[in-house]
Each structure stands twice: as structure tokens, then as C-alpha cells.
């Protein structure tokens, strides 16, 4: 069963949620257990799945969301959503008077502070609607996170969930398989077949995506490398450059606040 958080059920047509009202459209699909058909809002919406997985289709693309990745859907953008069983879906809505920096549906990294904020609002009996403070916190998310398709089969999904929570976990695919009483070959095949990525590459992307949030906090590159699970700072720098086209230090210096992040291991 899909569980919905926020002020009313996700996407409830005509429902007042977060201080903004969803535009009703002729023939608009109602929310079902497995998802929501194509529809349009007259407000901006932030979608997040701290538990489980949702896939949102918008602008001709499928956006797979996870505990580390959320999606901004600007007002007026047609979209649909599919929910995995037992997912928790958080939808935060904001009026168009808020200046959203995206014209298209855009994925963003969810940092730990943002995650805590969102979960705290689900536990509140009266969360402040259409809150400027919340909007500012959620638009601070990094948009350049790496695509991270989620596996769906039992063992692979369990491993993925643990790595999203603890990207620094050093266990190999073989060690994960042993702990779950499955063969390492089956586990590797599941990651490749269901995500299009080898297990090692999938884990690297998890670590790199998490590192973006730590860099934004101003941590040293060496500290970031250690916290997300890289054996060496140089290994982290090489992986970061391969995926993002720059070193972590150079990336951090491009932050809007101009803060620099560097270490002895980052020669940029």
C-alpha cells in the first residue's frame, strides 16, 4: 500500500495542499494505489520518496526518485507518477509567486538537512502551508546529481536501500550476497538488468551524489571522500572528474556562496 505524506493525499484533485490548489482538468485521473495519471498543477510541486520509489514522467522523460533524489515539477508541466508498493510519497506544494529556478521538471539531490525537514513536516499535525522558509530550503538542492535507477528485485533492492542510507558501507557485492543468502552472480545480474549499471558503478554514483551535499556544506575534499566511502582522496577525485568533468574542489568553488573546498589531495 502506498502511503502519502504532506497535507492531503498526493495530487488530490482540487484539494488545498500547501496553500496552493491543484488545477482541475477535464478527465483528469484520480490518484490510485499504483500511481497518478497525466495531470497538471497550477502550483509548483516538490516530490520526494524517503521510503520506496516513485517514477514521475514529465517532459518526455522518466524521473526515478529515491531517498537521495527528489523532483521539482513547475506549475503547468504535465506529468504522471507510478508508485512502488509500500512507498512513502511526500508532496510539498508552493504557489507560483515563489520564483522556482527551473522551467522543466528537474531532479535535485536531497541533503540530510532537507530530509530531516521534510520528515519533520510529515510528523507535524499542522505544518505551515506554502512556507517561504521551506521553499528556500528545498530549492537549495543540487540539480546535477547523477542518474540513479533503482533495482526492484528483493536482494538488489535491499542492498540499494542500505547503500542509500549508508553509502560508506565497504561491503563488496560478494559480501552483500552472503549476508542475504543469495549468490553474488545473481545479485550482480540483478543490478545490471534492473538499473543498467554494474554494482560497483551504481555504488560509486550513490557516493558521488551524496558527496555533493557534503561539498556544499564546505567540508574538505579529503573528509568528504572518507565519509562517503572512498578508500583514498585521489580515487574520489578521479571518480568525481570522470562523472562531473571537474575536481571536487573546483566544483565546490563554483557554489553560489563562493565558498571554497579543498584539501591536499585536490590539486585543482
GISULTA-V871047 format. One record per residue. N is the residue number from 1. RES is the residue in one letter. SS is DSSP state (H for helix, E for strand, - for the rest). D_FIRST is the distance of its C-alpha to the first C-alpha in Angstrom with 2 decimals. Layout:
n=(N,N)
res=(RES,RES)
ss=(SS,SS)
d_first=(D_FIRST,D_FIRST)
//
This chain:
n=(1,2,3,4,5,6,7,8,9,10,11,12,13,14,15,16,17,18,19,20,21,22,23,24,25,26,27,28,29,30,31,32,33,34,35,36,37,38,39,40,41,42,43,44,45,46,47,48,49,50,51,52,53,54,55,56,57,58,59,60,61,62,63,64,65,66,67,68,69,70,71,72,73,74,75,76,77,78,79,80,81,82,83,84,85,86,87,88,89,90,91,92,93,94,95,96,97,98,99,100,101,102,103,104,105,106,107,108,109,110,111,112,113,114,115,116,117,118,119,120,121,122,123,124,125,126,127,128,129,130,131,132,133,134,135,136,137,138,139,140,141,142,143,144,145,146,147,148,149,150,151,152,153,154,155,156,157,158,159,160,161,162,163,164,165,166,167,168,169,170,171,172,173,174,175,176,177,178,179,180,181,182,183,184,185,186,187,188,189,190,191,192,193,194,195,196,197,198,199,200,201,202,203,204,205,206,207,208,209,210,211,212,213,214,215,216,217,218,219,220,221,222,223,224,225,226,227,228,229,230,231,232,233,234,235,236,237,238,239,240,241,242,243,244,245,246,247,248,249,250,251,252,253,254,255,256,257,258,259,260,261,262,263,264,265,266,267,268)
res=(X,X,X,X,X,X,X,X,X,X,X,X,X,X,X,X,X,X,X,X,X,X,X,X,X,X,X,X,X,X,X,X,X,X,X,X,X,X,X,X,X,X,X,X,X,X,X,X,X,X,X,X,X,X,X,X,X,X,X,X,X,X,X,X,X,X,X,X,X,X,X,X,X,X,X,X,X,X,X,X,X,X,X,X,X,X,X,X,X,X,X,X,X,X,X,X,X,X,X,X,X,X,X,X,X,X,X,X,X,X,X,X,X,X,X,X,X,X,X,X,X,X,X,X,X,X,X,X,X,X,X,X,X,X,X,X,X,X,X,X,X,X,X,X,X,X,X,X,X,X,X,X,X,X,X,X,X,X,X,X,X,X,X,X,X,X,X,X,X,X,X,X,X,X,X,X,X,X,X,X,X,X,X,X,X,X,X,X,X,X,X,X,X,X,X,X,X,X,X,X,X,X,X,X,X,X,X,X,X,X,X,X,X,X,X,X,X,X,X,X,X,X,X,X,X,X,X,X,X,X,X,X,X,X,X,X,X,X,X,X,X,X,X,X,X,X,X,X,X,X,X,X,X,X,X,X,X,X,X,X,X,X,X,X,X,X,X,X)
ss=(-,-,E,E,E,-,-,-,-,-,-,-,-,-,-,E,E,-,-,E,E,-,-,-,-,-,-,-,-,-,E,E,-,-,E,E,E,E,E,-,-,-,-,E,E,E,E,E,E,E,E,-,-,E,E,E,E,E,-,-,E,E,E,E,E,E,-,-,E,E,E,E,E,-,-,-,-,-,E,E,E,E,E,-,-,-,-,E,E,E,E,E,E,E,-,-,-,-,-,-,-,-,-,-,-,E,E,E,E,-,-,H,H,H,H,H,H,H,H,H,H,H,H,-,-,-,-,-,-,-,-,H,H,H,H,H,H,H,-,-,-,-,-,-,-,-,-,-,-,-,-,-,-,H,H,H,H,H,H,H,H,H,H,H,H,-,-,-,-,-,-,-,H,H,H,H,H,H,H,H,-,-,-,H,H,H,H,H,H,H,H,H,H,H,H,-,-,-,H,H,H,H,H,H,H,H,H,H,H,H,H,H,H,H,H,H,-,-,-,-,H,H,H,H,H,H,H,H,-,-,-,-,H,H,H,H,H,H,H,H,H,H,H,H,-,-,-,H,H,H,H,H,H,-,-,-,-,-,-,-,-,-,-,-,-,-,-,-)
d_first=(0.00,3.80,6.36,9.71,13.04,16.55,18.43,16.25,13.12,13.77,16.37,16.76,20.02,22.97,21.24,23.35,21.52,23.55,26.72,26.35,25.50,23.70,26.20,25.53,26.42,27.44,24.80,22.17,18.67,16.12,12.73,10.29,6.64,8.41,11.04,14.19,17.52,20.85,21.88,24.29,24.53,27.86,26.83,26.03,22.46,21.39,17.97,16.76,13.89,14.97,12.06,10.93,12.46,12.96,15.91,17.97,20.86,23.91,27.67,27.49,25.54,22.10,21.16,18.78,17.67,17.19,17.93,21.53,21.49,20.59,21.73,24.10,24.04,27.37,27.94,28.80,27.00,25.03,21.69,18.39,15.12,12.62,9.39,8.49,5.26,4.86,7.34,9.25,11.32,14.69,16.95,20.54,22.88,26.68,29.51,31.78,34.59,33.04,34.64,31.89,33.71,31.77,32.44,29.73,26.12,26.75,24.87,25.95,25.84,24.10,26.55,26.04,27.48,25.20,22.10,23.39,24.11,20.68,18.98,21.75,21.09,17.47,19.05,21.82,21.92,24.25,23.95,26.94,26.12,27.52,29.14,31.90,31.58,27.91,28.76,31.62,29.59,26.92,29.61,31.31,28.85,30.45,29.89,31.54,28.91,28.84,26.27,23.80,21.61,18.83,18.87,15.95,17.38,16.97,20.23,20.73,17.35,18.12,21.57,20.52,18.32,21.32,23.77,21.99,22.24,25.71,27.44,30.70,29.63,32.62,31.31,32.15,30.05,32.07,31.40,27.64,27.77,29.88,27.55,24.64,27.00,26.76,29.64,30.37,31.11,27.67,26.07,28.45,27.94,24.17,24.73,27.42,25.66,22.27,23.65,27.23,28.52,30.15,28.58,31.50,31.20,27.47,28.22,31.20,29.19,26.79,29.93,31.69,28.88,28.70,32.49,32.60,31.23,33.73,36.55,35.73,36.24,39.74,39.51,42.13,41.31,42.16,39.89,36.97,37.67,37.62,34.48,32.32,33.79,36.73,39.65,42.21,42.57,44.31,41.47,39.07,41.57,42.02,38.30,37.88,40.88,39.69,36.36,37.41,41.12,42.49,42.78,40.47,43.48,44.30,40.71,40.62,43.96,42.51,40.15,40.76,42.25,44.66,43.98,44.98,43.38,45.62,46.75,49.56,47.39,46.76,50.00,48.91)
//
